[in-house]
Amino acid sequence: MTPLCGASRAAQATRLLLGGALLSAAVGCADPATVTVWGPAGELRVRFVVDVAETAEERRTGLVGREELATGEGLLLVFPVEGEVCISSALVGFPIDAVFADALGHVVAVESGIAAGDPRVRCHAQVTLVLEVPGGAALSVTEGDVLERRP
């Protein structure tokens, strides 16, 4: 997997488009993790190797600048407090699915087939985690499933 944030500090420079100004920011990156989605009866739905975005800057950058996500790859956005979380793929150049989950990992919403560059903002309440994966990769995930992150 090619890390979203790069392997070195120099490679971690991420370009952000904020208020029309192009900015460069060096951001840290957590080691890749594994996210497994389990059905209500404990059945395996799907598993991804993910980069983890835990800081505000990492979450804001998200998938911007990536050319694609390979099969089995994703990005896990981790928010410090459960509440309403909004995402947009306006600056993402490929389709994605987004899985929204609460602090216990319970899936509260799934947005499938979000088109590349779609400017719409998608918001869901009682969310702490958002798993972004390649378009179509989360079709087996439903509300009530559970996300498990390791490590």
LORO-248889 format. One record per residue: x, y negated, z negated of N, C-alpha, C in turn; residue number from 1. Coordinates in nm, 4 decimals, padded with zeros to 6 digits. Each point is the difference from the previous one (the first is absolute). Layout:
! residues N
(r (X; Y; Z); (X; Y; Z); (X; Y; Z); NUM),
...
//
This chain:
! residues 151
(r (00.0849; 00.1185; 00.0000); (-00.0849; -00.1185; 00.0000); (00.0884; -00.1233; 00.0000); 1),
(r (-00.0318; -00.0950; 00.0848); (00.0688; -00.1278; -00.0016); (-00.0649; -00.0856; -00.1074); 2),
(r (00.0754; -00.0379; -00.1041); (-00.0614; -00.0770; -00.1078); (-00.0561; -00.1320; 00.0509); 3),
(r (-00.1143; -00.0384; -00.0525); (-00.0595; -00.1278; 00.0380); (00.0897; -00.1148; -00.0402); 4),
(r (00.0667; 00.0142; -00.1128); (00.0800; -00.1106; -00.0524); (00.1468; 00.0120; 00.0363); 5),
(r (00.0422; 00.1047; 00.0704); (00.1378; 00.0150; 00.0416); (00.0864; 00.0662; -00.1048); 6),
(r (00.1185; 00.0408; 00.0399); (00.0885; 00.0733; -00.0894); (00.0982; -00.0909; -00.0723); 7),
(r (00.0257; -00.1185; 00.0523); (00.0954; -00.0903; -00.0634); (-00.0647; -00.1361; -00.0211); 8),
(r (00.0651; -00.0846; -00.0818); (-00.0534; -00.1349; -00.0231); (-00.0143; -00.0748; 00.1324); 9),
(r (00.1005; 00.0122; 00.0863); (-00.0074; -00.0692; 00.1283); (-00.1178; 00.0517; 00.0815); 10),
(r (-00.0232; 00.1301; -00.0062); (-00.1107; 00.0597; 00.0749); (-00.1341; -00.0286; -00.0640); 11),
(r (00.0011; -00.0520; -00.1238); (-00.1247; -00.0258; -00.0709); (-00.0585; -00.1372; 00.0310); 12),
(r (00.0649; -00.0750; 00.0885); (-00.0543; -00.1312; 00.0367); (-00.1298; 00.0232; 00.0760); 13),
(r (-00.1050; -00.0564; -00.0501); (-00.1313; 00.0192; 00.0595); (-00.0540; -00.1337; 00.0453); 14),
(r (-00.0560; -00.0026; 00.1206); (-00.0558; -00.1254; 00.0491); (-00.1475; -00.0086; -00.0358); 15),
(r (-00.0359; -00.1153; -00.0525); (-00.1381; -00.0250; -00.0397); (-00.0530; -00.1192; 00.0779); 16),
(r (-00.1242; 00.0068; 00.0402); (-00.0643; -00.1126; 00.0646); (-00.0966; -00.0603; -00.1000); 17),
(r (00.0358; -00.1157; -00.0541); (-00.0816; -00.0652; -00.1023); (-00.0291; -00.1424; 00.0442); 18),
(r (-00.1262; -00.0315; 00.0131); (-00.0392; -00.1354; 00.0369); (00.0658; -00.0479; 00.1277); 19),
(r (00.0253; 00.0911; 00.0952); (00.0590; -00.0375; 00.1270); (00.1514; -00.0082; -00.0022); 20),
(r (00.0622; 00.0115; -00.1159); (00.1461; -00.0078; -00.0094); (00.0582; 00.1400; -00.0128); 21),
(r (00.1031; 00.0270; 00.0769); (00.0657; 00.1297; -00.0087); (00.1081; -00.0087; -00.1066); 22),
(r (-00.0104; 00.0852; -00.1010); (00.0933; -00.0024; -00.1116); (00.0738; 00.1320; -00.0081); 23),
(r (00.1205; -00.0009; -00.0536); (00.0724; 00.1227; -00.0286); (00.0116; 00.0139; -00.1498); 24),
(r (-00.0191; 00.1213; -00.0482); (00.0085; 00.0249; -00.1436); (00.0631; 00.1357; -00.0222); 25),
(r (00.0989; 00.0049; -00.0896); (00.0587; 00.1286; -00.0357); (-00.0888; 00.0629; -00.1062); 26),
(r (-00.0448; 00.1202; 00.0257); (-00.0882; 00.0665; -00.0950); (00.0599; 00.1337; -00.0394); 27),
(r (-00.0268; 00.0413; -00.1232); (00.0430; 00.1302; -00.0464); (-00.0958; 00.1057; 00.0495); 28),
(r (00.0364; 00.1240; -00.0218); (-00.0852; 00.1075; 00.0463); (00.0157; 00.1197; -00.0918); 29),
(r (-00.1108; 00.0559; -00.0426); (00.0044; 00.1205; -00.0820); (00.0335; 00.1198; 00.0886); 30),
(r (00.0534; 00.1048; -00.0597); (00.0251; 00.1224; 00.0747); (-00.1316; 00.0537; 00.0533); 31),
(r (00.0040; 00.0688; 00.1151); (-00.1233; 00.0591; 00.0518); (-00.0621; 00.0960; -00.1014); 32),
(r (-00.1307; 00.0086; 00.0043); (-00.0760; 00.0882; -00.0886); (-00.0890; 00.0885; 00.0865); 33),
(r (-00.0662; 00.0929; -00.0638); (-00.0975; 00.0841; 00.0680); (-00.1375; -00.0306; -00.0564); 34),
(r (-00.0971; -00.0197; 00.0878); (-00.1389; -00.0172; -00.0414); (-00.0791; 00.1168; 00.0572); 35),
(r (-00.0664; 00.0714; -00.0892); (-00.0860; 00.1112; 00.0391); (-00.1436; -00.0401; -00.0287); 36),
(r (-00.0892; 00.0297; 00.0922); (-00.1425; -00.0261; -00.0204); (-00.0681; 00.1341; -00.0220); 37),
(r (-00.0691; 00.0097; -00.1142); (-00.0707; 00.1218; -00.0394); (-00.1498; -00.0226; 00.0083); 38),
(r (-00.0731; 00.1006; 00.0464); (-00.1456; -00.0047; 00.0007); (-00.0543; 00.0239; -00.1392); 39),
(r (-00.1315; -00.0176; -00.0209); (-00.0602; 00.0117; -00.1328); (00.0126; 00.1388; -00.0622); 40),
(r (00.0150; 00.1026; 00.0815); (00.0156; 00.1361; -00.0528); (00.1473; 00.0391; -00.0108); 41),
(r (00.0899; -00.0982; 00.0175); (00.1427; 00.0264; -00.0112); (00.0650; 00.0459; 00.1289); 42),
(r (-00.0730; -00.0054; 00.1106); (00.0559; 00.0428; 00.1282); (00.0866; -00.1104; 00.0607); 43),
(r (00.1097; 00.0412; 00.0610); (00.0917; -00.0933; 00.0644); (-00.0670; -00.0607; 00.1229); 44),
(r (-00.0062; -00.1319; 00.0046); (-00.0535; -00.0690; 00.1183); (00.1135; -00.0345; 00.0964); 45),
(r (00.1027; -00.0725; -00.0526); (00.1097; -00.0465; 00.0841); (00.1133; -00.0483; -00.0904); 46),
(r (00.1218; -00.0017; 00.0544); (00.1170; -00.0437; -00.0775); (00.0851; -00.0910; 00.0883); 47),
(r (00.0552; -00.1057; -00.0621); (00.0825; -00.0965; 00.0720); (00.1272; -00.0300; -00.0781); 48),
(r (00.1086; -00.0258; 00.0715); (00.1207; -00.0578; -00.0586); (-00.0151; -00.1500; 00.0212); 49),
(r (00.0076; -00.0756; -00.1098); (-00.0314; -00.1429; 00.0076); (00.1112; -00.0859; -00.0566); 50),
(r (00.0102; -00.1198; 00.0540); (00.0744; -00.1055; -00.0664); (-00.0983; -00.0645; -00.0958); 51),
(r (00.0517; -00.0546; -00.1092); (-00.0854; -00.0572; -00.1033); (00.0249; -00.1504; -00.0074); 52),
(r (-00.1070; -00.0776; 00.0137); (00.0068; -00.1460; -00.0102); (-00.0617; -00.0397; -00.1335); 53),
(r (00.0868; -00.0398; -00.0945); (-00.0474; -00.0314; -00.1348); (00.0039; -00.1482; -00.0330); 54),
(r (00.0870; -00.0754; 00.0651); (00.0070; -00.1432; -00.0290); (-00.0982; -00.0749; 00.0903); 55),
(r (-00.0335; -00.1214; -00.0393); (-00.0913; -00.0815; 00.0814); (00.0565; -00.0200; 00.1403); 56),
(r (00.1293; -00.0215; 00.0090); (00.0623; -00.0221; 00.1303); (-00.0050; 00.1256; 00.0864); 57),
(r (00.0283; 00.1155; -00.0588); (-00.0075; 00.1256; 00.0753); (-00.1426; 00.0275; 00.0471); 58),
(r (-00.0977; -00.0263; -00.0863); (-00.1404; 00.0220; 00.0391); (-00.0410; -00.0959; 00.1110); 59),
(r (00.0416; -00.1255; -00.0106); (-00.0341; -00.1010; 00.1001); (00.0609; 00.0372; 00.1358); 60),
(r (00.1223; 00.0493; 00.0005); (00.0663; 00.0396; 00.1236); (-00.0660; 00.1244; 00.0586); 61),
(r (-00.0304; 00.0973; -00.0855); (-00.0694; 00.1207; 00.0451); (00.0681; 00.0665; 00.1182); 62),
(r (-00.0756; 00.0219; 00.1060); (00.0512; 00.0681; 00.1189); (00.0450; -00.0967; 00.1092); 63),
(r (-00.0011; -00.1298; -00.0288); (00.0418; -00.0998; 00.0980); (00.1450; 00.0273; 00.0392); 64),
(r (00.0262; 00.0009; 00.1299); (00.1351; 00.0227; 00.0490); (00.0295; 00.1442; 00.0358); 65),
(r (-00.0841; 00.0917; -00.0423); (00.0170; 00.1411; 00.0368); (-00.0557; 00.0230; 00.1393); 66),
(r (00.0677; 00.0842; 00.0780); (-00.0502; 00.0344; 00.1326); (-00.1084; 00.1062; -00.0079); 67),
(r (00.0095; 00.0890; -00.1001); (-00.0980; 00.1074; -00.0155); (00.0210; 00.0692; -00.1331); 68),
(r (-00.0935; 00.0858; -00.0345); (00.0163; 00.0961; -00.1086); (-00.0053; 00.1371; 00.0654); 69),
(r (00.0968; 00.0840; -00.0294); (00.0001; 00.1351; 00.0549); (-00.1030; 00.0852; -00.0737); 70),
(r (-00.0357; 00.1110; 00.0592); (-00.0906; 00.0945; -00.0648); (00.0565; 00.0370; -00.1360); 71),
(r (-00.0827; -00.0054; -00.1024); (00.0428; 00.0358; -00.1350); (00.0641; -00.1123; -00.0784); 72),
(r (00.0112; -00.1193; 00.0603); (00.0578; -00.1155; -00.0687); (-00.1088; -00.0977; -00.0415); 73),
(r (00.0330; -00.0852; -00.0974); (-00.0943; -00.1023; -00.0419); (00.0650; -00.1030; -00.0891); 74),
(r (-00.0820; -00.0928; -00.0451); (00.0414; -00.1032; -00.0942); (-00.1024; -00.0024; -00.1118); 75),
(r (00.0476; 00.0062; -00.1241); (-00.0877; -00.0081; -00.1161); (00.0164; -00.1374; -00.0627); 76),
(r (-00.1076; -00.0788; 00.0015); (-00.0018; -00.1308; -00.0647); (-00.0494; 00.0201; -00.1425); 77),
(r (00.0804; -00.0438; -00.0975); (-00.0343; 00.0171; -00.1412); (-00.0229; -00.1383; -00.0602); 78),
(r (-00.1204; -00.0218; -00.0526); (-00.0362; -00.1283; -00.0602); (00.0052; 00.0120; -00.1517); 79),
(r (00.0456; -00.1059; -00.0698); (00.0210; 00.0092; -00.1447); (-00.1285; 00.0061; -00.0824); 80),
(r (-00.1100; -00.0487; 00.0561); (-00.1262; -00.0051; -00.0740); (-00.1116; 00.0473; 00.0926); 81),
(r (-00.0905; 00.0803; -00.0532); (-00.1131; 00.0457; 00.0799); (-00.0953; -00.1159; 00.0254); 82),
(r (-00.0461; -00.0133; 00.1219); (-00.0924; -00.1072; 00.0353); (-00.0328; 00.0066; 00.1471); 83),
(r (-00.0502; -00.1115; 00.0537); (-00.0283; -00.0047; 00.1428); (00.1316; -00.0157; 00.0754); 84),
(r (00.0217; 00.0870; 00.0975); (00.1208; -00.0027; 00.0814); (-00.0425; -00.0157; 00.1455); 85),
(r (00.0693; -00.0891; 00.0708); (-00.0299; -00.0254; 00.1407); (00.1247; 00.0259; 00.0839); 86),
(r (-00.0202; 00.0599; 00.1172); (00.1104; 00.0212; 00.0936); (-00.0415; -00.0508; 00.1372); 87),
(r (00.0999; -00.0278; 00.0830); (-00.0229; -00.0375; 00.1387); (00.1109; 00.0620; 00.0835); 88),
(r (-00.0342; 00.0427; 00.1203); (00.1024; 00.0540; 00.0894); (00.0244; -00.0944; 00.1177); 89),
(r (-00.0265; -00.1286; -00.0210); (00.0132; -00.0991; 00.1067); (00.1390; -00.0001; 00.0630); 90),
(r (00.1034; 00.0263; -00.0787); (00.1375; -00.0031; 00.0515); (00.0613; 00.1393; 00.0128); 91),
(r (-00.0839; 00.1035; -00.0083); (00.0471; 00.1383; 00.0131); (-00.0233; 00.0439; 00.1442); 92),
(r (00.1023; 00.0540; 00.0635); (-00.0053; 00.0312; 00.1421); (-00.0450; 00.1396; 00.0366); 93),
(r (-00.0630; 00.0708; -00.0905); (-00.0486; 00.1357; 00.0282); (-00.1209; 00.0273; -00.0886); 94),
(r (-00.0873; 00.0939; 00.0401); (-00.1196; 00.0289; -00.0803); (00.0347; 00.0725; -00.1298); 95),
(r (-00.0792; -00.0287; -00.1040); (00.0213; 00.0649; -00.1294); (-00.1329; 00.0421; -00.0611); 96),
(r (00.0093; 00.0880; -00.0972); (-00.1083; 00.0306; -00.0929); (00.0448; -00.0529; -00.1353); 97),
(r (-00.0936; -00.0444; -00.0822); (00.0318; -00.0492; -00.1340); (-00.0898; 00.0698; -00.1013); 98),
(r (00.0633; 00.0553; -00.1035); (-00.0716; 00.0697; -00.1067); (00.0145; -00.0842; -00.1261); 99),
(r (-00.1122; -00.0422; -00.0573); (-00.0025; -00.0843; -00.1195); (-00.0325; 00.0873; -00.1207); 100),
(r (00.0807; -00.0123; -00.1073); (-00.0213; 00.0835; -00.1189); (00.0126; -00.0831; -00.1270); 101),
(r (-00.0637; 00.0490; -00.1070); (00.0055; -00.0689; -00.1292); (00.1255; 00.0408; -00.0770); 102),
(r (00.0124; -00.0477; -00.1233); (00.1194; 00.0239; -00.0817); (00.0235; 00.1476; -00.0296); 103),
(r (-00.1042; 00.0816; 00.0042); (00.0140; 00.1438; -00.0238); (00.0229; 00.0776; 00.1295); 104),
(r (00.0034; -00.0714; 00.1125); (00.0218; 00.0643; 00.1288); (-00.1267; 00.0442; 00.0704); 105),
(r (-00.1166; -00.0271; -00.0594); (-00.1265; 00.0385; 00.0634); (-00.0268; -00.0890; 00.1213); 106),
(r (-00.0239; 00.0625; 00.1143); (-00.0254; -00.0744; 00.1230); (-00.1360; -00.0688; -00.0097); 107),
(r (00.0004; -00.1325; 00.0172); (-00.1245; -00.0772; -00.0056); (-00.0474; -00.0419; 00.1389); 108),
(r (00.0900; 00.0017; 00.0998); (-00.0386; -00.0357; 00.1367); (00.1072; 00.0468; 00.0974); 109),
(r (-00.0427; 00.0288; 00.1219); (00.0919; 00.0350; 00.1079); (-00.0389; -00.0837; 00.1214); 110),
(r (00.0971; -00.0694; 00.0561); (-00.0199; -00.0775; 00.1229); (00.0798; 00.0712; 00.1086); 111),
(r (-00.0687; 00.0643; 00.0934); (00.0665; 00.0763; 00.1058); (00.0002; -00.0771; 00.1312); 112),
(r (00.1048; 00.0222; 00.0775); (00.0063; -00.0574; 00.1334); (00.0088; -00.1510; 00.0043); 113),
(r (00.0772; -00.0593; -00.0894); (00.0214; -00.1450; 00.0037); (00.0924; -00.0283; 00.1188); 114),
(r (-00.0486; -00.0775; 00.0953); (00.0739; -00.0248; 00.1233); (00.1244; -00.0850; -00.0233); 115),
(r (00.0999; 00.0203; 00.0852); (00.1206; -00.0830; -00.0034); (-00.0401; -00.1459; 00.0163); 116),
(r (00.0538; -00.0859; -00.0856); (-00.0262; -00.1427; 00.0096); (-00.1395; -00.0447; -00.0405); 117),
(r (-00.0775; 00.0878; -00.0614); (-00.1364; -00.0350; -00.0419); (00.0068; -00.1081; -00.1078); 118),
(r (-00.0571; -00.1185; 00.0237); (00.0110; -00.1094; -00.0965); (-00.0974; 00.0087; -00.1180); 119),
(r (-00.0949; 00.0942; 00.0054); (-00.0987; 00.0075; -00.1084); (00.0661; 00.0359; -00.1327); 120),
(r (-00.0505; -00.0594; -00.1057); (00.0477; 00.0287; -00.1350); (-00.0936; 00.1041; -00.0598); 121),
(r (00.0582; 00.1054; -00.0559); (-00.0776; 00.1079; -00.0608); (00.0256; -00.0019; -00.1502); 122),
(r (-00.1072; -00.0180; -00.0776); (00.0104; -00.0116; -00.1452); (-00.0819; 00.1088; -00.0682); 123),
(r (00.0553; 00.0524; -00.1090); (-00.0717; 00.0983; -00.0815); (00.0300; -00.0273; -00.1464); 124),
(r (-00.1011; 00.0207; -00.0846); (00.0112; -00.0262; -00.1438); (00.0547; 00.1214; -00.0730); 125),
(r (00.0493; -00.0241; -00.1210); (00.0511; 00.1036; -00.0901); (00.1126; 00.0810; 00.0647); 126),
(r (00.0944; -00.0713; 00.0610); (00.1103; 00.0632; 00.0724); (00.1329; -00.0360; -00.0648); 127),
(r (00.0889; 00.0976; -00.0090); (00.1378; -00.0193; -00.0434); (00.0980; 00.0490; 00.1064); 128),
(r (-00.0426; 00.0957; 00.0821); (00.0856; 00.0628; 00.1001); (-00.0637; -00.0093; 00.1381); 129),
(r (00.0834; -00.0283; 00.1005); (-00.0450; 00.0085; 00.1387); (00.1045; 00.0816; 00.0750); 130),
(r (-00.0444; 00.1085; 00.0608); (00.0863; 00.0854; 00.0810); (-00.0257; -00.0332; 00.1462); 131),
(r (00.1023; -00.0500; 00.0696); (-00.0110; -00.0313; 00.1422); (00.0755; 00.1063; 00.0781); 132),
(r (-00.0701; 00.0632; 00.0952); (00.0559; 00.1112; 00.0773); (-00.0344; -00.0194; 00.1476); 133),
(r (00.0634; 00.0767; 00.0897); (-00.0321; -00.0146; 00.1420); (-00.1496; 00.0201; 00.0265); 134),
(r (-00.0522; -00.0728; 00.0980); (-00.1409; 00.0127; 00.0347); (-00.0385; 00.1449; 00.0256); 135),
(r (-00.1074; 00.0440; -00.0626); (-00.0492; 00.1365; 00.0149); (00.0551; 00.0981; -00.1010); 136),
(r (00.1041; -00.0391; -00.0736); (00.0653; 00.0929; -00.0936); (-00.0794; 00.0227; -00.1277); 137),
(r (-00.0951; -00.0885; -00.0297); (-00.0771; 00.0135; -00.1245); (-00.1452; 00.0409; 00.0263); 138),
(r (-00.0266; 00.0568; 00.1166); (-00.1379; 00.0367; 00.0337); (-00.0588; 00.1038; -00.0947); 139),
(r (00.0851; 00.0815; -00.0629); (-00.0506; 00.1029; -00.0922); (-00.0217; -00.0536; -00.1412); 140),
(r (00.0408; -00.1247; -00.0246); (-00.0102; -00.0594; -00.1340); (-00.1376; -00.0648; -00.0165); 141),
(r (-00.0630; 00.0246; -00.1152); (-00.1319; -00.0576; -00.0262); (-00.0035; -00.0622; -00.1393); 142),
(r (-00.0986; -00.0850; -00.0203); (-00.0223; -00.0598; -00.1308); (-00.0155; 00.1119; -00.1028); 143),
(r (00.0670; -00.0149; -00.1151); (-00.0039; 00.1018; -00.1044); (00.1217; 00.0910; -00.0010); 144),
(r (00.0766; 00.0029; 00.1104); (00.1260; 00.0744; 00.0006); (00.0969; -00.0681; -00.0963); 145),
(r (00.1148; 00.0637; -00.0254); (00.0968; -00.0538; -00.0955); (00.1379; -00.0085; 00.0643); 146),
(r (00.0646; -00.1181; -00.0153); (00.1384; -00.0186; 00.0435); (00.0924; 00.0371; -00.1144); 147),
(r (00.1041; 00.0759; 00.0310); (00.1021; 00.0334; -00.0988); (00.1347; -00.0435; 00.0561); 148),
(r (00.0725; -00.0814; -00.0763); (00.1310; -00.0510; 00.0427); (00.1104; 00.0700; -00.0772); 149),
(r (00.1021; 00.0454; 00.0740); (00.1208; 00.0553; -00.0619); (00.1190; -00.0498; 00.0766); 150),
(r (00.1112; -00.0331; -00.0543); (00.0167; -00.0393; -00.1391); (-00.0639; -00.1316; -00.0274); 151),
//
